[in-house]
Amino acid sequence: MKQIIRLSLAALAICSTAAVAQTPDVVRLGNLKFAHYGAVSYMKEYCGKYNLKVEERMFPKGPDIMPAIVAGEIDIAALASDGAISGRANGVPIYTVAGFAKGGARLVAGIDTGIKDIQGLKGKKVGVTRGGAHELLLYAELEQAGLTWSDKPGKDVQIVFLAFADLNQALAAKQIDAMCQSEPQSSQAINKKFGVEIMKPYNTRMGEPVRLLVMTEKMYNEKKDVAQRLMKCFVESTALFNKDMALAEKYVREQMFKGQISSQDFRDAMDNADYTYDVSPEHIDISTEYMNKYGVGRMAKPPKAAEWVKLDLLQKAKADLKVK
């Protein structure tokens, strides 16, 4: 009888250990609702194989994620570089651990405005979301074209600050003459025939904007195993979306946008964006320089990329998975 009891206790202990081992580590993701953020969003479907449970929370724009990180509610976040840079500059304890998308921006004019190029914006109202990559891209293009701007009348271009979700409606209603908008919303404006492309704003020193995957210092420093598994999941998820665009389209259209965008919207959006893994410290430093120049992000102390860009997890994940 004692032998049976001992065996039963041993079996119970093994079962308990197995149950503990199978309990996934929870990672809380802050994300944005854009086509080129899809591979990051897909991690919540894919990371189970790494014994991770990714809980996603959507935000209106990147800077809105920063208070949630400070409050300890978010572990990793996907956002444009300027949102991450301004967060770090103002004391948010984050590291950049990867890039996850590039491109994804477009200058679009109202269909009846007659605006054909950047010079055509003189005397017009241009909508953009405050604190996003698109604000930075717009200012860089305006300066390069020799145009002045302000959110008050009196300059060459009047800036109208609107949420991403409101820009298309404002353009369709002719409340603004043009907009610097993300994807797939800019493609949607063109496909619905109330907008026409002026340009893709990538011909300044910044080039195509790279979106950043950031991680809290706490996760990076104190949960290295979880962080590394998460990074492998990110690399695999991204590789899968790049390999299988049909899967990417199905997930983005059906899960992220609940059928609100067409197949053509998605394809046009991804013709103007790429799922990627990489970002260079040089790109982040150039973005920081432009932010400081234009007063975007209100930085207490502009950070140097070398202080907060940590790409070792990404490099190991890519090497382990044999991804270039």
C-alpha positions as CSV (number, residue, x, y, z in Angstrom):
1,M,0.0,0.0,0.0
2,K,2.8,2.4,0.9
3,Q,4.5,1.6,-2.4
4,I,1.3,2.4,-4.2
5,I,0.9,5.7,-2.3
6,R,4.5,6.7,-3.1
7,L,4.0,5.9,-6.8
8,S,0.8,7.9,-6.8
9,L,2.5,10.9,-5.2
10,A,5.3,10.6,-7.7
11,A,2.9,10.5,-10.6
12,L,1.0,13.5,-9.1
13,A,4.3,15.5,-8.8
14,I,5.2,14.7,-12.4
15,C,1.7,15.8,-13.6
16,S,2.0,19.0,-11.6
17,T,5.5,19.7,-13.0
18,A,4.2,19.1,-16.6
19,A,1.2,21.4,-16.0
20,V,3.5,24.2,-14.8
21,A,5.8,23.6,-17.8
22,Q,2.8,23.9,-20.1
23,T,1.6,27.2,-18.6
24,P,2.5,29.8,-21.2
25,D,4.3,33.0,-20.4
26,V,2.1,36.0,-21.1
27,V,3.4,38.9,-23.2
28,R,1.3,42.0,-23.5
29,L,1.5,43.7,-26.9
30,G,0.6,47.3,-27.8
31,N,-0.2,47.6,-31.5
32,L,-1.8,49.8,-34.1
33,K,-4.4,49.0,-36.8
34,F,-2.4,49.3,-40.0
35,A,-1.8,46.7,-42.8
36,H,2.0,46.7,-42.3
37,Y,1.5,45.9,-38.6
38,G,-0.1,42.6,-39.5
39,A,2.9,40.3,-38.9
40,V,3.3,41.6,-35.4
41,S,-0.4,41.2,-34.7
42,Y,-0.2,37.6,-36.0
43,M,2.1,36.7,-33.2
44,K,-0.9,36.2,-30.9
45,E,-2.0,33.4,-33.2
46,Y,1.5,31.9,-33.7
47,C,3.5,32.2,-30.5
48,G,1.9,29.2,-28.8
49,K,4.6,27.0,-30.3
50,Y,7.1,29.0,-28.1
51,N,5.0,28.5,-25.0
52,L,3.9,32.2,-25.1
53,K,0.5,33.8,-24.9
54,V,0.5,37.2,-26.6
55,E,-2.3,39.5,-25.5
56,E,-2.8,42.3,-28.0
57,R,-4.2,45.8,-27.2
58,M,-4.8,48.3,-30.0
59,F,-4.1,52.0,-29.6
60,P,-5.1,55.0,-31.8
61,K,-1.5,56.0,-32.4
62,G,2.0,55.2,-31.2
63,P,2.6,57.8,-28.5
64,D,-0.6,56.7,-26.8
65,I,1.2,53.4,-26.0
66,M,3.8,55.1,-23.8
67,P,1.6,55.8,-20.7
68,A,0.6,52.1,-20.8
69,I,4.2,51.0,-20.8
70,V,5.0,53.4,-17.9
71,A,2.0,51.9,-16.0
72,G,3.4,48.4,-16.4
73,E,0.5,47.3,-18.7
74,I,2.5,46.6,-21.9
75,D,5.7,44.6,-22.4
76,I,6.3,45.1,-26.1
77,A,4.9,47.6,-28.7
78,A,4.9,48.2,-32.4
79,L,5.0,51.8,-33.5
80,A,6.6,54.4,-35.7
81,S,10.2,55.4,-34.8
82,D,9.2,58.9,-33.7
83,G,6.7,57.7,-31.1
84,A,9.4,55.3,-29.7
85,I,12.1,58.0,-29.8
86,S,10.0,60.6,-28.0
87,G,9.0,58.0,-25.4
88,R,12.6,57.1,-24.7
89,A,13.6,60.8,-24.7
90,N,11.0,61.5,-22.0
91,G,12.0,58.6,-19.7
92,V,9.9,55.7,-20.9
93,P,12.1,52.6,-20.1
94,I,12.2,50.9,-23.5
95,Y,14.7,49.4,-25.9
96,T,14.3,49.1,-29.7
97,V,14.8,45.4,-30.4
98,A,13.8,45.2,-34.1
99,G,12.3,46.9,-37.1
100,F,9.1,45.3,-38.3
101,A,7.9,47.3,-41.3
102,K,9.0,50.0,-43.7
103,G,7.2,52.4,-46.0
104,G,3.5,52.6,-45.4
105,A,3.0,56.4,-46.0
106,R,1.5,58.4,-48.8
107,L,0.7,62.0,-49.6
108,V,-2.8,62.1,-51.1
109,A,-4.8,65.0,-52.5
110,G,-8.5,65.4,-52.9
111,I,-9.6,64.2,-56.3
112,D,-11.0,67.6,-57.4
113,T,-8.2,69.8,-55.9
114,G,-5.9,69.8,-59.0
115,I,-2.9,69.2,-56.7
116,K,-0.3,67.2,-58.7
117,D,2.9,67.7,-56.7
118,I,4.3,68.9,-53.4
119,Q,4.4,72.6,-54.7
120,G,0.7,72.3,-55.3
121,L,0.2,72.2,-51.5
122,K,0.9,76.0,-51.3
123,G,-2.2,77.8,-50.0
124,K,-3.8,74.5,-49.0
125,K,-4.9,72.7,-45.9
126,V,-3.1,69.4,-45.3
127,G,-4.2,66.9,-42.7
128,V,-1.8,64.7,-40.6
129,T,-1.8,62.9,-37.3
130,R,0.2,64.7,-34.6
131,G,3.1,62.8,-33.2
132,G,3.3,60.1,-35.9
133,A,5.9,59.3,-38.5
134,H,3.7,60.9,-41.1
135,E,4.0,64.3,-39.4
136,L,7.8,64.1,-39.6
137,L,7.7,62.9,-43.3
138,L,5.4,65.7,-44.2
139,Y,7.6,68.4,-42.7
140,A,10.7,67.0,-44.2
141,E,9.1,67.1,-47.7
142,L,7.7,70.6,-47.2
143,E,11.1,71.9,-46.1
144,Q,12.8,70.2,-49.0
145,A,10.3,71.9,-51.4
146,G,10.9,75.3,-49.8
147,L,7.4,75.6,-48.3
148,T,6.6,77.0,-44.8
149,W,3.9,75.5,-42.6
150,S,1.9,76.1,-39.4
151,D,-1.3,74.9,-37.8
152,K,-2.4,78.6,-37.9
153,P,-3.1,80.6,-41.1
154,G,-0.3,82.7,-42.6
155,K,2.2,80.2,-43.8
156,D,2.4,78.5,-47.2
157,V,0.6,75.4,-45.9
158,Q,-1.9,75.1,-43.1
159,I,-1.5,71.9,-41.1
160,V,-4.8,70.3,-39.7
161,F,-4.2,67.8,-37.0
162,L,-6.6,64.8,-37.1
163,A,-6.6,61.2,-35.9
164,F,-5.7,58.6,-38.5
165,A,-9.3,57.4,-38.4
166,D,-10.6,60.8,-39.3
167,L,-8.3,61.8,-42.1
168,N,-10.0,60.0,-45.0
169,Q,-13.4,61.3,-43.9
170,A,-12.1,64.9,-43.8
171,L,-10.6,64.5,-47.3
172,A,-13.8,63.0,-48.7
173,A,-15.8,65.8,-47.1
174,K,-13.4,68.4,-48.6
175,Q,-12.5,69.8,-45.1
176,I,-8.9,69.4,-46.1
177,D,-7.2,69.5,-49.5
178,A,-4.6,66.8,-48.9
179,M,-3.4,64.4,-46.2
180,C,-0.3,62.5,-45.2
181,Q,-1.8,59.1,-44.4
182,S,-0.9,55.6,-43.5
183,E,-1.8,52.3,-45.2
184,P,-4.2,50.8,-46.1
185,Q,-6.2,54.1,-45.5
186,S,-4.3,56.0,-48.2
187,S,-4.9,53.2,-50.8
188,Q,-8.5,53.1,-49.7
189,A,-8.9,56.8,-50.4
190,I,-7.5,56.3,-53.9
191,N,-9.5,53.2,-54.7
192,K,-12.7,54.8,-53.5
193,K,-11.9,57.7,-55.9
194,F,-12.0,60.6,-53.5
195,G,-8.2,60.8,-53.4
196,V,-5.2,60.8,-55.8
197,E,-1.6,60.2,-55.0
198,I,0.8,63.1,-54.8
199,M,3.8,61.2,-53.8
200,K,5.3,58.6,-51.5
201,P,7.3,60.8,-49.1
202,Y,10.6,58.9,-49.0
203,N,13.0,61.2,-50.9
204,T,14.6,63.0,-47.9
205,R,17.5,61.8,-45.8
206,M,15.1,59.6,-43.7
207,G,14.2,57.5,-46.7
208,E,11.4,55.1,-46.0
209,P,10.3,55.2,-42.4
210,V,11.0,52.1,-40.4
211,R,8.5,51.1,-37.7
212,L,10.0,49.8,-34.5
213,L,9.4,46.9,-32.2
214,V,10.2,48.1,-28.7
215,M,10.5,46.1,-25.5
216,T,10.5,47.3,-21.9
217,E,13.8,47.3,-20.1
218,K,12.3,45.1,-17.5
219,M,11.5,42.3,-20.0
220,Y,14.8,42.6,-21.7
221,N,16.8,42.6,-18.5
222,E,14.8,40.3,-16.3
223,K,13.0,37.9,-18.6
224,K,15.7,37.1,-21.2
225,D,14.4,33.6,-22.0
226,V,10.9,35.0,-22.7
227,A,12.3,37.8,-24.7
228,Q,14.3,35.5,-26.9
229,R,11.4,33.2,-27.5
230,L,9.3,36.1,-28.4
231,M,11.9,37.4,-30.8
232,K,12.0,34.0,-32.6
233,C,8.3,34.0,-32.8
234,F,8.4,37.5,-34.3
235,V,11.0,36.5,-36.9
236,E,9.0,33.4,-37.9
237,S,5.7,35.3,-38.0
238,T,7.3,37.9,-40.3
239,A,8.9,35.3,-42.5
240,L,5.6,33.5,-42.9
241,F,3.8,36.7,-43.9
242,N,6.5,37.5,-46.5
243,K,6.4,33.9,-47.9
244,D,2.6,33.6,-47.9
245,M,0.9,36.9,-48.9
246,A,-2.4,35.2,-49.2
247,L,-2.3,34.4,-45.4
248,A,-1.1,37.9,-44.7
249,E,-4.1,39.3,-46.7
250,K,-6.6,37.0,-45.1
251,Y,-5.4,37.8,-41.6
252,V,-5.2,41.6,-42.0
253,R,-8.5,41.9,-43.9
254,E,-10.6,39.5,-41.8
255,Q,-9.0,39.7,-38.3
256,M,-7.6,43.2,-38.1
257,F,-10.0,45.1,-40.3
258,K,-13.1,42.8,-40.0
259,G,-13.8,43.0,-43.7
260,Q,-13.7,46.8,-43.8
261,I,-10.9,46.9,-46.5
262,S,-11.0,45.2,-49.9
263,S,-8.4,42.8,-51.4
264,Q,-7.3,45.7,-53.7
265,D,-6.9,48.0,-50.7
266,F,-4.6,45.5,-49.0
267,R,-2.5,44.7,-52.1
268,D,-2.1,48.4,-52.9
269,A,-1.1,49.1,-49.3
270,M,1.5,46.4,-49.3
271,D,2.9,47.7,-52.6
272,N,3.8,50.7,-50.5
273,A,5.1,48.8,-47.5
274,D,7.2,45.8,-46.5
275,Y,7.2,43.4,-43.6
276,T,10.8,43.4,-42.3
277,Y,13.0,42.6,-39.3
278,D,15.8,45.1,-39.4
279,V,16.5,48.7,-38.5
280,S,19.8,50.5,-38.3
281,P,20.9,52.8,-35.5
282,E,21.8,55.4,-38.2
283,H,18.2,55.5,-39.3
284,I,17.0,56.1,-35.8
285,D,19.6,58.8,-35.2
286,I,18.5,60.6,-38.4
287,S,14.8,60.4,-37.4
288,T,15.8,61.8,-33.9
289,E,17.7,64.7,-35.6
290,Y,14.6,65.6,-37.7
291,M,12.3,65.3,-34.7
292,N,14.5,67.7,-32.8
293,K,14.7,70.1,-35.7
294,Y,10.9,70.3,-36.3
295,G,9.8,70.0,-32.6
296,V,8.0,66.7,-33.1
297,G,7.6,64.7,-30.0
298,R,8.7,67.4,-27.5
299,M,11.8,65.6,-26.4
300,A,13.3,66.4,-23.0
301,K,16.7,65.0,-24.1
302,P,17.1,63.5,-27.6
303,P,18.5,60.0,-27.2
304,K,21.4,58.5,-29.1
305,A,20.5,55.2,-30.8
306,A,23.6,53.6,-29.2
307,E,22.0,54.1,-25.8
308,W,18.8,52.2,-26.4
309,V,19.0,50.1,-29.6
310,K,19.5,46.4,-28.6
311,L,19.5,44.1,-31.6
312,D,21.2,41.1,-30.0
313,L,18.0,39.2,-29.5
314,L,17.0,39.7,-33.2
315,Q,20.4,38.7,-34.5
316,K,20.3,35.4,-32.5
317,A,16.8,34.7,-33.6
318,K,17.7,35.2,-37.2
319,A,20.8,33.1,-36.9
320,D,18.9,30.2,-35.1
321,L,16.1,30.3,-37.8
322,K,18.6,30.8,-40.7
323,V,16.8,34.0,-41.8
324,K,18.7,36.7,-43.6
